[in-house]
Amino acid sequence: MQSLHHAFLGRYISPVLSALLWFGLQAQAQDASLSLDSIQVTANKIEENPQEIPQSLTALDDSALLERGIKESQDLYQSSPNLHLNKIGPMSTTSFASMRGVVASMTGAPVVGVFVDGVYYPSTDIDLIDIERIEILRGPQGTLYGRNTAAGAINIITKKPTGKIGGKIGVDYGAYQDRSIDFMLNGTILPEKLYTRISGQYGASDGYFESSTGDNDHINESKNLNLRSNFYLIASDSLSLDISADIQSYRSNYAEFNSLENFKKAPHKIDGNFLGRADKDAQGISLKADYDMDSLRLTSITSYRHENIHNDNDIDFTAVNMMNLYTQVETKTLSEELRLAPSESSALRWLVGLHLFHEEANAKNDFEFVPFSILSQQEGKTNTLGTALFAQASYDLSDSLTLGTGIRYDREKKDFDYSWHGGAMMGYTEQSGSSEKSFNALLPKASLSYKIDENLIPYLSVAKGFKSGGFNLNSNPGEAYDSEYTWNYEAGIKSSWLSNQLELNLAAFKIDWEDIQVEMPSYPDYVIQNAGEATSKGFELEARAKLTQDLSLFGGVGYTAAKFDSYTQGGNDYSGKYVPNVPKTTYNLGATYRFLDGYFISAEYIGTGKIYYDFANTRSQSSYHTINAKIGYQNKRFTAYLWGKNLTDEEYFTRAFNMSGAMYGRMGDPRRIGLSMAWNF
């Protein structure tokens, strides 16, 4: 293992560090006044400098999102060390993420929670529209964010009304007839009182999966409409209201699976005969109120979210019309969060809060055995009532030493009703029933940071996270499984060098993962059980540098060794095996160069290490990499650029699984090239 670490360090980290330091020294010799742009974040629900927060995180502002071409979820999940998306399909409910070796599953809850303007989104795979900033928080975030953040959280902040009258319109066109148009309007309804911002996007694509029989080359064609509106009201000198609403309508075919062997022979060729569908309808509304009470600020976030997703696909993956699966997941969530914190910063910074939510989740699975006209139906309805109390504080013990602490008590009561109908010939017994269970968690955290100077801050932290328990539907209906827990121990250092031209952040971690919700597949049936324990160890290094006024670099590398400490199933002992669906390494290196007063070129190299797809570690995918680039022109009014993704046309899988002894999965995107233009007015 030691030799492996040395090889990894030599191959990935040393070149990145050498390049950054060498160019940085050259830049300093030219102009010592250069400095990186600062980014303020709200990871801890207060505005802070990320370089002073004792935890590992990636902060991307709108400029970084544009330069790196981050427009979709899969782009975002490649932008941060030790973060990976197992993408199963277009806007699929079953895509799932891993972070630092802790991974979710197709049918279970997430381990990386997604939050947009303080509101929890049940989908891991979402659209990114009119974004101000994205914060990727690594390590458990249970204390402030609650359930389903056992591995980390993604905190997305959309752009808000400014009162300045103006707007934007943009168009994109690329390979496979990918086309989209987006807009933004910003203005004032009542001067110095009520501002508004409206944004939207419509996109369509003919898709790049084709039928192996040659009778259809638009297997995954899609259409997608997103609209978002925001109203900001200054009700009084002490009260402001922020009202947001969004709507999405997504329509796509869903036939993207084949055997891995067939994909290797003919990438993006599908044997299935059923086009399927992947439809998503989502609506949400939220009200954020900030009330200043002299020395205190009270914040309230009230939200309602409704998502309805259909995923129907061919599950025999052959040209024979044999078995189809029709699924629907509908989620309705009403939540309220109250927070109280000081209005001004001091040596003691604190906040306390209350979170309440009610969620209704309806799941329906219909299995069709076509030759015998058999339809087996499974339906489950889960009602969840959640309550939480949380508190967090940090105190400057001295000018250099800061102690942080926090705690959260979470309780969820779940009621589950289920029924199975039809399918006796397929071995499904008609049954119905109900179950109920409560899940409780106490989630502490603590940190200690020491400011050697303004540019060098080492820290230690420990935090607990959890993923809520639930009930099985596909197999053993009504059987409950418990929550799973993680303890994250982290040591890191935040640093800036060369008059803030170079920023280097390093973190090492160890995670103890307990009561793991293991998904036991017998495709298309799955049962989730609590089984085994695992340990994940690794590190992350992130860097960004402004070498000259025109040239900037960014890069990151993550290493994870996540192994089962104890896990036995079906007479097989998987102790010491790597946790499936987790890449050992993730890495990226990119640069942006601006020249001739408005022209620019940027490129990014993105790599993903070896991934195992089974508990026995007999099925795997070797490491792969993609290269993205863009070249164009930008000024205050107009932007135009040519872009390319996966320029080397690398062939890789975004998901693989075992079915009846053979491996099946989904191919990643092929090479795509396009043109984007935008006008500001």
N, C-alpha and C positions, 0 to 999 in steps of 0.2 A: 504493500500500500504506500509505503514511503517513497519508493521509486516512481510509482504512479503520480503521486503528488508533485514530485520534482519534475517529471516530464510535463505535467499539465502546466506548472508554473513557467517552465521554460518555453512552452509552445504558445501559451495564450497571454500570460500577464506581462512577462518581460518585454516582448515587442511593444505592447501598448504603453507601458511605463516609459520605455526608452524613447519612443517617438514623442510622447507628450512632453517629457522633461527636456529633450534636446531642442525641440521646436520652441518650447517655452523660454529656454535660456536665450535662444536666438532672438525671440520677440522682445525679451527684456532688454537686450542690448540695443534694439532699435527704438523702443518706446516704453519706458517704465510706467507711464501713466495709464496704460490699458487696464481695463477692469471688466470682469464678467458682469452681465446684468443680474441684478438680484431678483429673486422670486419669493414672495410671501405666500405661506400656505396656511391652511386651517385644519391640518391633520388632527390636532387636539381640540378642535372646535373653538379655538381662539387664533387670532392672526399671529404668526411667528415666522422667524427666519429658519428655514429647514436645516441650516448648518448648526443651529443651536439646539435641535431636537435630538434627544438621546435614543434614536432608533433609526433603522435603515429604511430609507424611502427614496423614491424617484419622483421629482416634480417636473412636469412638462407644461410650459405656458403655451399660449396660442402660436407664438413664433416658432417654438420647437416643434409643435404639432405640424405646422405648415412645412418647415424645412425637412422634417423626417417623413412627410407623406402619410401621417397617421390619420386615416379617415374611417377605418373600420375596426371592430373589436380585435380581429386577428392581427392587425398592425400593432395595436396597443399591447397585446400580450407578448409581442416580440421586442418590446422597447425597454424591458426591465430585467435585470439578472434574476435567475432562479424563478421565473414566472413562465408558465407554458399553458397553452390552450389545446385541449384535445377536441378538435372541431369535428362534429359528426355530420353536420349538414347546414343548410341555409337557415339562419334564425331558429335553430333547433333548440327545443327545451332540454335536450339531452347532451349538448356540448358541456364540457366540464373542465375546470382549471386545476392546476397544481401550483403550489408555491413552496419553496424550500423543502420539497419532498413530501409534503402533506397534500393529498390528492382526494378529490371527490369521485363520484361514479355517475353512470348514466341515469340511474333512477333515484339517487339520493339527493340530499340538500347540498348546496355549495360549501366549500371551505374558504373561498375568497368572496367576501360580500361586496356587492356593487351598490354604491350610493350616488344618487344624482341630486345635488342641492339639498343634502341631508335626508333624502327619502330613499328607503331601501327598494331595490329593483329585484324581483325574483329571477330574472333572466341573467345568465352569465354573458351571453352574446347579445350586445345591444348596438344601436347606431350612435354615432358621435356627431351631433349637429350643434353648431354655434357654441363651441366650447371655449371657455376662458382659461381653464387650467385643469390638469388631471394629476392627482397625487396617488402614487402606488405605495401602499404601506405594507412592508414586509414584517412578518411575525404576527402573533395573535393580537387582535384588536377588540377582544371581548369587553374590556372595561368601559370603553366609550361607545362601541358600536354594537355590542351584543352578539346574538346568535349568528351562526354561519360565517364567522370570521376567525375560525380556528387557525388558518394559515396566514390570513392578512385581509386587507380591504383595498378597494379602488374607490377613491373619493373624487367624483367628477363635479366640477363647478361650471355652470353655463354662464354665458355673457348676460349682463343685466342692462336695463335701460340707462342711458346717460343723460337724456334730455337733449342731446345734440341732434338736430334734424339731419338725417342722411340715410344711406342704405348701401346695399351691395347686391350684385347679381353675378352669378358664376355659372359656367358651363364646362362640362367634361365630356370627352369622347375618346374611347379606346377600343382595343381589340375585343373581339367577340360581341361587337355592337354594344359595348358598355357605354351608356350615355346617361347624363344627369344634368339637372338644372337646379340651382339653389338660389335663395334670396334672403335678404335681411332688410327690415325697415326699422328705423329708430327715430323716435320723435317725442314731442311734448303735447299732452292733451290740455293740461292746465299749467301755465308757467309757474315754476318753482313749487309745484304741488303734485302733479301726476304725470309720470313718464311711461312710455310704452316701448316695447321691442317685440317684433314679430319676425320669425324666421321659418324657413321651410326648405324641403328638398324633395324632388321627384327623380327617381332613377329607374332604369330598366336595363336588362342585359339578355342577350340570346344564350348566354352560358357557353361553357367549354367542354362539358361532358357530351359524348356522342354514343349512339347505339352501335353495338358491334356488328349488327346486321346491316347498317348503313341506311336505315329508313328514317332516322331522326337525328339531326345534329343540334337540336335545341333542348336537350333533356333537362337542363337546369336553368331554363329561361326564367326571369323574375321581373317583378315590378314592385316598387317600394315608394310610399308616400309618407313623409314626416312633416308635421307642423308643430310649432311651439310659439306660445305667446306669453308675454310677461308684462305685468303692470306694477310699477313702483309708486306708492303713495306716501307722501310726507304728511301724515294726518295732523301732527302737531310738532312742537319743538322736541318732544320726548318720545313720540310714537311714529314708527314707520312700518308700512305694510308692503310685503312683496308677494304678489299673487302670480302663480305660474300654472299653465295648462299645456298639455301636449297630447298629440294623437299620432298613431302610426297604423298604416295599412300595408301589409306585406303579402305578396302572392308569388309563389314559386312552385315549379315542379320539384319532386324529391325522389330522384333515382340516381344516387351517386356511389353506390356500393358495388363491389365486385371482389372476387378472390384476389389475394395479393399476387398470386402467380399469374393470373390473367392480366392484372394491371402492369406487371413487369414486362409482359409481352406487348401490350397495347395500352399505354397510359391514357386515362380518361375515356376509355371505351367501356360501355356498360352492357352486360348480358341480359339484364332484367327486361321484362316486357311491360311492366306497369310504371307509368310516369310518376304516379303518386302526387303528393302536394305537401308544401310547407307554408302554411298560412299563419300570419300573426296579426291580431288586432289588439292594440293597446291604447288605453287612455289614462290620463292622470291629471290631478289637480292638487295644488298645495298652496297653503297660506303660511307665510313666515312673518311673524310680528316681533319687532324689537322695541322694547320699552325701557327707556332710561329713567332710573329712579335715583337721581343724584349720584351716589357712589356705586350703585349697583345697576346691572342690566339684566332684564328678564327677556328670554327668547322663547318663542313658541313656534313649533312647526307642526301644522295639521295637514294631513295628506290622505288622499284616496287614490288607489291605483287598481286598475282592472286590466288583466291580460288574458287573452284567449288564443291558444296556439294549437293548430292541427298539424300533425306530422303523419302522413300516410305513405307507406313505401312497400315495395316488393321485398319479402324476407326470405325467398328461396334463391334470389340473386341469379336466376337462370332465365333463358328465353321461354321456358315452359310456364304457362299460367297456372301456378300451383298454390302459393301461399302469399297473402297480403296482410299487412298490419295497419290498422287505422287507430290513431291515438289522438286524444284531445286532453289538454290541461288548461283549466280555467282558474285563475286566481284573482280574488278580490281582497284588498287589504285596506283597512282604515287604521290610521295611526296618529298618535299625538305624543310630542316630546316637549317637555318644559326644561329649560336650563336657566340657572341663576349664576352670575359671575360678576366680579368687580368691573367697574367701567374703566378704571385706569390700572396700569401695571405698577407693581411694587415688588418688594422682595418676596412676598407671598402671593402666588397666583393660584387661583382655585376656581372650581365650578362644581355645582351639584345639579342633579337632574332626575327627572322622572320620565319613563317611556311606557306607553300603553299601546297595544294594538290588538285588532281582531282580524283574523285572516280566514277566508273560506277558500279551500282548494278542492276542485273537482277534477278527478282523473277518470278517463274512460279509454279502455283498450278493446278493440274488436279484432279478433283473429278470423280471417276468412280462408277456409280450405276449399279452393275453387272447384276441384274435380267433383266433390260431393256436395257442393252448395251448403257447406257447414259454416255457420257464423257463431263464434263463441264470444260472449261479451263479459267484460269485467268493469265494474264501476266502483269508485271509492270517493267518499266525501270526507274531508278533514276540516273541522272547525277548531281554530286555535285562538285562545285568549292568553295574551302575554302581558306581563307587568315586569318592570325593572326599576330599580333605584341605583344611581351611580354617583360617584364623587371622584374628583381628581384634584391634586394639588402639587405644586412645586415650590420649593423654598430655597433661597440663596443663603446657604450656611455661612458663606463668606463671599468676597469679591470673585472667587474662582470656583468654589465648590457649590453644586446645586443638587438637592435631593428631591426626587419625584416619587409620588405614590398615588395609587388609585385603587378603587374597588367597585364592584358591581354585583348586585344580586338580581338574578334573572329567574323568572318562573313562567312556565308555559303549561297550560292545560289543554290537552288535545282530545277531541271526540272524533271517532272514526266509524263511519257506516260503510259497509261494502256488500256487493252482491255479484254472483257469477251466474250467467244464464247461457244455456246451449252448450254445444261442444262435447256432449257425452261421448261421441264416437272418437274424439281426440283425447279423451282421458280427463276432461275437465268436469268436475262434479258440481252440479247446481247447488249453490249455498248462499246464504246471506247472514249478516250479523252486525254487531257493533262492538267497539272497544273504546276504552278511555284510559288515559294515563297522564300524569303530570311529570314534568321535567324541570329540575331546579339546578342552578349553578351559582357558585360564588367565585367571582373572577377578580383576583387581585393583580396588581402590577407594581413594580418599583424600579427606580433607576437612580444612578449616581453619575454625575458628569463633572469633569474638572477642566476648567478653562485655563490651559497653560498660558495662552494669550488669545487675542481675538481671532487668530487664524488656526488654532490647534486645540481641539476639544476631544479628548478621549472619554469614553463612557462605558458603563456596565448597566445591563437591564435584565429583568426577569418579568414574564407576563404569562398569564393563563388564558386560553381560549377554549371555546367549545362549539360543537355542531349539534343542534337539537336532535333528539330522537324522534321516532315516528312509527309508522305501521306499514307492513307489506301489503301489496295488492296483487302483484303478478303471480306469486307463489305463497303458500301458507297465509292466505288472506286474514287480516286482523291480528297477525302476530306482531307484537311490538319489539322494537329494538331500542336500546338506550342511547343517550347522548355520548359522543366521543369527546375527548379532551386532549389538549396539548399544553405543555409547559415549554416556553421558549427562553433559553439562556443566551445572552448576546453580549459580546464585547466588540467595541468599534471605536473608530476615530474619524472625526470630521476635520478636514484641513483645507486650507487655501494657501497658495504659494505665489511667489513672483508678483507681488503687489496685486493679488487677487486675479491674476491672469489664468491661474491653474487651480482647479478644485479637485481634490482627491478624497474619496470617502471609502473606508474599508470596514467591513463588519464580518465577524466570525460568529457562528451560532451552533447551538445544540438543542434539538427538540425531542422531548419525550412525548410519544404519541400513544394514548391509552384508549381502551374500549373502542377500537377501530371498527367503524361500520364497513364491513367487508361485503362486497356485492358478489354473490355466487351465481355465475351465469349458467343458464341452460337455454341458450337463445331460442325463442324470444322471451322466455320466462327468466325472471331474476328474483332472488331472495336476498335480503340484507340481514346480516347477523353481526353481533358484536363478537369479535374474535381477535385475539392476539394483541401484541404490542410491537411498537417499532421505534427506532431511533434514527433521527436524521441529523447529519453533521455537514457543515460546509461553510462557505464564505461568499461574499460579494465585494467586488471592487467596481466603483463607478468614477468616471473622470469626465471633466469638460474643461476646455482651454480656449482662450482667445489669444491666438498667437500674434496676430496683427489686427489692424482695424478691419481687414478684409477676410481673414482666414480664421476659422474656428474648428475645433475638433471635439468629439464626444465619443465615449466608449464605456463599455462595461463588460464584466465577466462574472459568472456565477458558477460555483461548483457545489453539488449536492450528492451525498452518499446516504440514501435512505434505505435502511434494511429492517426486516422483521427480526425482533428479538425472540419472539415466540409466536408461532402460528402453525397449528396442525389442523388439517381438514381432509376428510375422506381417507384417512390413513397415511396421508402425505405430510411430512414435516418440512415446512418452508422457512424455518428459522435460519437466519443468515442470508436469505435471498433478498434481492433488491425489490423494493416496492414497485409494482407495475405502473406504467403510464407517467413516469417521471424521468425527464432527461437528466443525465448526470451533469451535463454542462450546458450553459447558455452564454453566448458572447456576441458582442457587436462592436463595430468601430466605424465611425462616420466622420465626414468633414463637409463644411460648407465654405465656398470661396466666392466672394463678391468682387466684381471688377467693372471697369468702364462705366461707373456711375449708374448702377441699376441692374446690371447683368449678374447672374449667379449660376453656380453649378454646385450640386451636392450629391453625395453618394454614401451608401451605408452597406456594410458587410455584416450579415446576421447569421449566426451559427447555432445549431441545436445538436447536443451530444446524443450518445446512444440511449435508446429507450427500450426497456423490456415490456412485453405485452401480456405476460402470464406470470402466475405466482412461482412456477418452477424455473423461470428465467431461461426457457428454451426457445422462446420466440422473441425476436428483437428487431429493431431498425438501427442501422449504423448512423453515425453522425452525418449531418448534411448542412449545407449553407445556401443562402440566397444573397443576391446582390441587387439593391435598388438604387436608382439614380434619377436625377432631374436636372434640366438646364433651362434657363429662361431669363425673363426680365421682370423687374418689379419696381414700381414707384408708389406714391401715395394714392394714385387714382387707378392704376392698372397693373395687373399681374398676368403673365402668360408664361407657360413652361411646358416642355415636353418631359414626360416621365416614363420610367420603365421599372417594372417589378419582376423579380426573379429573372434577371437578364440572362443568366446562364441556362435557363430552362431546367433547373434542378428538379429531379423526380423524387418525391418523398410522400409519406403518408401522414395525414393529420389524425388518423384513428385506425386501430387494428384490433380485431377480436377473434376469438375461437368459436367456430360453429361446426359441430360434428367432426372434429378432428382437423378441419381445414381453417386457414386464416383468411379472414375477409376484412375489408376496410375501405377507406376513402382516400383518394389522392389529393395532394395539395394543389394550389393554383399553378398553372403553367406560366410561361413568360407572357407578360402583358405590357403593352406600350400604348400611350395615349397622350392627349393634349388637354390642358386645363387653362381656362382664362377667367378672369374676374374683374369687374369694374366697381369702384367705390364712388359714391356720389353724395 
